[in-house]
Amino acid sequence: MFYLYSKKIAVGFISFFLMYLTTLQTNAELISKIIVLVNGTPISQTDFQNRAKFIQSANPNLNNNQISNRTIDELINDAIKISAAEEIGITFSEELIRANLDAQLRSQGSSLEDYSKLLESNLVNPQTVIDQRIAAEVWQQYIIQKYRRLADITQEDIEKEKKKLISNEIFHLQQLKINTSSSTKNFELAENIINNFESCAKNLSIYKDNLNIILEDMFDIKLTSVMEPFASFLEIKYDQFILPIQNIDGEIIVMINCTPKTLPSEFEIENQLIGKQLEFFSEKELRNLRQDSIIDFKS
């Protein structure tokens, strides 16, 4: 009952702050103003603005009320998650979370720095993404620690998930077909390409005018579009530049993975799978914690 009543108050109360979504505030009093206390943990007006802008940038079709409700719900839930995790001794390293996010973005051809610039161009503070990931990370650890005994993840499950992750990756491949007057020269040229490899961009400048080499760049390609046996090689060597040389229909082919990938460790994959199995318990636990929380909306 208290939760429903508080929610009704929040809908009307938080909509007041929507006027700040598209304007920058410079008044120190406004920036530091606390709008909600969650079990004593403050949520400031600045927190609300940053999260609302982020949600708005990612969901342009949402109206102001939807953005407002979603923003305050997320911030309250995040505060509860972090508090619950801290109570059982779970901590986090913001540096590690930043490093993991950067590694994930780099595997997709970007970086945390580039992503931060994109967010800032949309007037979104990048810290709001870090805060969101902190809450998600500690909550996952909390649920695993509390309900791990109920999950059943096998090594086969981990291998299947790893293959799924690789199959969803987007690759930039460079293919060099070599066809000279002799097979010996073909292999010598292929080995020379591999031994002197620096980058795919450098290959373009070196070999584009070589009459014995047909060079093809393949951008934004998934494994399903890669010919065998290179697709199978990539499943194993996704983190390497050079794939094994192949002789196909009389042509020596050198295939280069221009953007090697970094996948989560088996331990991380296992935790993710456990998290998925325990989603029901996660939702129930958060609902119970929220009902027992003291959520004080400030006027």
Secondary structure as a PSIPRED ss2 file (coil, helix, strand):
# PSIPRED VFORMAT (PSIPRED V4.0)

   1 M C   1.000  0.000  0.000
   2 F H   0.000  1.000  0.000
   3 Y H   0.000  1.000  0.000
   4 L H   0.000  1.000  0.000
   5 Y H   0.000  1.000  0.000
   6 S H   0.000  1.000  0.000
   7 K H   0.000  1.000  0.000
   8 K H   0.000  1.000  0.000
   9 I H   0.000  1.000  0.000
  10 A H   0.000  1.000  0.000
  11 V H   0.000  1.000  0.000
  12 G H   0.000  1.000  0.000
  13 F H   0.000  1.000  0.000
  14 I H   0.000  1.000  0.000
  15 S H   0.000  1.000  0.000
  16 F H   0.000  1.000  0.000
  17 F H   0.000  1.000  0.000
  18 L H   0.000  1.000  0.000
  19 M H   0.000  1.000  0.000
  20 Y H   0.000  1.000  0.000
  21 L C   1.000  0.000  0.000
  22 T C   1.000  0.000  0.000
  23 T C   1.000  0.000  0.000
  24 L C   1.000  0.000  0.000
  25 Q C   1.000  0.000  0.000
  26 T C   1.000  0.000  0.000
  27 N C   1.000  0.000  0.000
  28 A H   0.000  1.000  0.000
  29 E H   0.000  1.000  0.000
  30 L H   0.000  1.000  0.000
  31 I H   0.000  1.000  0.000
  32 S C   1.000  0.000  0.000
  33 K C   1.000  0.000  0.000
  34 I E   0.000  0.000  1.000
  35 I E   0.000  0.000  1.000
  36 V E   0.000  0.000  1.000
  37 L E   0.000  0.000  1.000
  38 V E   0.000  0.000  1.000
  39 N C   1.000  0.000  0.000
  40 G C   1.000  0.000  0.000
  41 T E   0.000  0.000  1.000
  42 P E   0.000  0.000  1.000
  43 I E   0.000  0.000  1.000
  44 S E   0.000  0.000  1.000
  45 Q H   0.000  1.000  0.000
  46 T H   0.000  1.000  0.000
  47 D H   0.000  1.000  0.000
  48 F H   0.000  1.000  0.000
  49 Q H   0.000  1.000  0.000
  50 N H   0.000  1.000  0.000
  51 R H   0.000  1.000  0.000
  52 A H   0.000  1.000  0.000
  53 K H   0.000  1.000  0.000
  54 F H   0.000  1.000  0.000
  55 I H   0.000  1.000  0.000
  56 Q H   0.000  1.000  0.000
  57 S H   0.000  1.000  0.000
  58 A H   0.000  1.000  0.000
  59 N C   1.000  0.000  0.000
  60 P C   1.000  0.000  0.000
  61 N C   1.000  0.000  0.000
  62 L C   1.000  0.000  0.000
  63 N C   1.000  0.000  0.000
  64 N H   0.000  1.000  0.000
  65 N H   0.000  1.000  0.000
  66 Q H   0.000  1.000  0.000
  67 I H   0.000  1.000  0.000
  68 S H   0.000  1.000  0.000
  69 N H   0.000  1.000  0.000
  70 R H   0.000  1.000  0.000
  71 T H   0.000  1.000  0.000
  72 I H   0.000  1.000  0.000
  73 D H   0.000  1.000  0.000
  74 E H   0.000  1.000  0.000
  75 L H   0.000  1.000  0.000
  76 I H   0.000  1.000  0.000
  77 N H   0.000  1.000  0.000
  78 D H   0.000  1.000  0.000
  79 A H   0.000  1.000  0.000
  80 I H   0.000  1.000  0.000
  81 K H   0.000  1.000  0.000
  82 I H   0.000  1.000  0.000
  83 S H   0.000  1.000  0.000
  84 A H   0.000  1.000  0.000
  85 A H   0.000  1.000  0.000
  86 E H   0.000  1.000  0.000
  87 E H   0.000  1.000  0.000
  88 I C   1.000  0.000  0.000
  89 G C   1.000  0.000  0.000
  90 I C   1.000  0.000  0.000
  91 T C   1.000  0.000  0.000
  92 F C   1.000  0.000  0.000
  93 S C   1.000  0.000  0.000
  94 E H   0.000  1.000  0.000
  95 E H   0.000  1.000  0.000
  96 L H   0.000  1.000  0.000
  97 I H   0.000  1.000  0.000
  98 R H   0.000  1.000  0.000
  99 A H   0.000  1.000  0.000
 100 N H   0.000  1.000  0.000
 101 L H   0.000  1.000  0.000
 102 D H   0.000  1.000  0.000
 103 A H   0.000  1.000  0.000
 104 Q H   0.000  1.000  0.000
 105 L H   0.000  1.000  0.000
 106 R H   0.000  1.000  0.000
 107 S C   1.000  0.000  0.000
 108 Q C   1.000  0.000  0.000
 109 G C   1.000  0.000  0.000
 110 S C   1.000  0.000  0.000
 111 S C   1.000  0.000  0.000
 112 L H   0.000  1.000  0.000
 113 E H   0.000  1.000  0.000
 114 D H   0.000  1.000  0.000
 115 Y H   0.000  1.000  0.000
 116 S H   0.000  1.000  0.000
 117 K H   0.000  1.000  0.000
 118 L H   0.000  1.000  0.000
 119 L H   0.000  1.000  0.000
 120 E H   0.000  1.000  0.000
 121 S H   0.000  1.000  0.000
 122 N C   1.000  0.000  0.000
 123 L C   1.000  0.000  0.000
 124 V C   1.000  0.000  0.000
 125 N C   1.000  0.000  0.000
 126 P C   1.000  0.000  0.000
 127 Q H   0.000  1.000  0.000
 128 T H   0.000  1.000  0.000
 129 V H   0.000  1.000  0.000
 130 I H   0.000  1.000  0.000
 131 D H   0.000  1.000  0.000
 132 Q H   0.000  1.000  0.000
 133 R H   0.000  1.000  0.000
 134 I H   0.000  1.000  0.000
 135 A H   0.000  1.000  0.000
 136 A H   0.000  1.000  0.000
 137 E H   0.000  1.000  0.000
 138 V H   0.000  1.000  0.000
 139 W H   0.000  1.000  0.000
 140 Q H   0.000  1.000  0.000
 141 Q H   0.000  1.000  0.000
 142 Y H   0.000  1.000  0.000
 143 I H   0.000  1.000  0.000
 144 I H   0.000  1.000  0.000
 145 Q H   0.000  1.000  0.000
 146 K H   0.000  1.000  0.000
 147 Y H   0.000  1.000  0.000
 148 R H   0.000  1.000  0.000
 149 R H   0.000  1.000  0.000
 150 L H   0.000  1.000  0.000
 151 A C   1.000  0.000  0.000
 152 D C   1.000  0.000  0.000
 153 I C   1.000  0.000  0.000
 154 T C   1.000  0.000  0.000
 155 Q H   0.000  1.000  0.000
 156 E H   0.000  1.000  0.000
 157 D H   0.000  1.000  0.000
 158 I H   0.000  1.000  0.000
 159 E H   0.000  1.000  0.000
 160 K H   0.000  1.000  0.000
 161 E H   0.000  1.000  0.000
 162 K H   0.000  1.000  0.000
 163 K H   0.000  1.000  0.000
 164 K H   0.000  1.000  0.000
 165 L H   0.000  1.000  0.000
 166 I H   0.000  1.000  0.000
 167 S H   0.000  1.000  0.000
 168 N C   1.000  0.000  0.000
 169 E C   1.000  0.000  0.000
 170 I C   1.000  0.000  0.000
 171 F E   0.000  0.000  1.000
 172 H E   0.000  0.000  1.000
 173 L E   0.000  0.000  1.000
 174 Q E   0.000  0.000  1.000
 175 Q E   0.000  0.000  1.000
 176 L E   0.000  0.000  1.000
 177 K E   0.000  0.000  1.000
 178 I E   0.000  0.000  1.000
 179 N C   1.000  0.000  0.000
 180 T C   1.000  0.000  0.000
 181 S C   1.000  0.000  0.000
 182 S C   1.000  0.000  0.000
 183 S H   0.000  1.000  0.000
 184 T H   0.000  1.000  0.000
 185 K H   0.000  1.000  0.000
 186 N H   0.000  1.000  0.000
 187 F H   0.000  1.000  0.000
 188 E H   0.000  1.000  0.000
 189 L H   0.000  1.000  0.000
 190 A H   0.000  1.000  0.000
 191 E H   0.000  1.000  0.000
 192 N H   0.000  1.000  0.000
 193 I H   0.000  1.000  0.000
 194 I H   0.000  1.000  0.000
 195 N H   0.000  1.000  0.000
 196 N C   1.000  0.000  0.000
 197 F C   1.000  0.000  0.000
 198 E C   1.000  0.000  0.000
 199 S C   1.000  0.000  0.000
 200 C H   0.000  1.000  0.000
 201 A H   0.000  1.000  0.000
 202 K H   0.000  1.000  0.000
 203 N H   0.000  1.000  0.000
 204 L H   0.000  1.000  0.000
 205 S H   0.000  1.000  0.000
 206 I H   0.000  1.000  0.000
 207 Y H   0.000  1.000  0.000
 208 K C   1.000  0.000  0.000
 209 D C   1.000  0.000  0.000
 210 N C   1.000  0.000  0.000
 211 L C   1.000  0.000  0.000
 212 N C   1.000  0.000  0.000
 213 I E   0.000  0.000  1.000
 214 I E   0.000  0.000  1.000
 215 L E   0.000  0.000  1.000
 216 E E   0.000  0.000  1.000
 217 D E   0.000  0.000  1.000
 218 M E   0.000  0.000  1.000
 219 F E   0.000  0.000  1.000
 220 D E   0.000  0.000  1.000
 221 I E   0.000  0.000  1.000
 222 K C   1.000  0.000  0.000
 223 L H   0.000  1.000  0.000
 224 T H   0.000  1.000  0.000
 225 S H   0.000  1.000  0.000
 226 V C   1.000  0.000  0.000
 227 M C   1.000  0.000  0.000
 228 E C   1.000  0.000  0.000
 229 P C   1.000  0.000  0.000
 230 F H   0.000  1.000  0.000
 231 A H   0.000  1.000  0.000
 232 S H   0.000  1.000  0.000
 233 F H   0.000  1.000  0.000
 234 L H   0.000  1.000  0.000
 235 E H   0.000  1.000  0.000
 236 I H   0.000  1.000  0.000
 237 K H   0.000  1.000  0.000
 238 Y C   1.000  0.000  0.000
 239 D C   1.000  0.000  0.000
 240 Q C   1.000  0.000  0.000
 241 F C   1.000  0.000  0.000
 242 I E   0.000  0.000  1.000
 243 L C   1.000  0.000  0.000
 244 P C   1.000  0.000  0.000
 245 I C   1.000  0.000  0.000
 246 Q E   0.000  0.000  1.000
 247 N E   0.000  0.000  1.000
 248 I E   0.000  0.000  1.000
 249 D C   1.000  0.000  0.000
 250 G C   1.000  0.000  0.000
 251 E E   0.000  0.000  1.000
 252 I E   0.000  0.000  1.000
 253 I E   0.000  0.000  1.000
 254 V E   0.000  0.000  1.000
 255 M E   0.000  0.000  1.000
 256 I E   0.000  0.000  1.000
 257 N E   0.000  0.000  1.000
 258 C C   1.000  0.000  0.000
 259 T C   1.000  0.000  0.000
 260 P C   1.000  0.000  0.000
 261 K C   1.000  0.000  0.000
 262 T C   1.000  0.000  0.000
 263 L C   1.000  0.000  0.000
 264 P C   1.000  0.000  0.000
 265 S C   1.000  0.000  0.000
 266 E H   0.000  1.000  0.000
 267 F H   0.000  1.000  0.000
 268 E H   0.000  1.000  0.000
 269 I H   0.000  1.000  0.000
 270 E H   0.000  1.000  0.000
 271 N H   0.000  1.000  0.000
 272 Q H   0.000  1.000  0.000
 273 L H   0.000  1.000  0.000
 274 I H   0.000  1.000  0.000
 275 G H   0.000  1.000  0.000
 276 K H   0.000  1.000  0.000
 277 Q H   0.000  1.000  0.000
 278 L C   1.000  0.000  0.000
 279 E H   0.000  1.000  0.000
 280 F H   0.000  1.000  0.000
 281 F H   0.000  1.000  0.000
 282 S H   0.000  1.000  0.000
 283 E H   0.000  1.000  0.000
 284 K H   0.000  1.000  0.000
 285 E H   0.000  1.000  0.000
 286 L H   0.000  1.000  0.000
 287 R H   0.000  1.000  0.000
 288 N H   0.000  1.000  0.000
 289 L H   0.000  1.000  0.000
 290 R H   0.000  1.000  0.000
 291 Q H   0.000  1.000  0.000
 292 D C   1.000  0.000  0.000
 293 S C   1.000  0.000  0.000
 294 I C   1.000  0.000  0.000
 295 I E   0.000  0.000  1.000
 296 D E   0.000  0.000  1.000
 297 F E   0.000  0.000  1.000
 298 K C   1.000  0.000  0.000
 299 S C   1.000  0.000  0.000
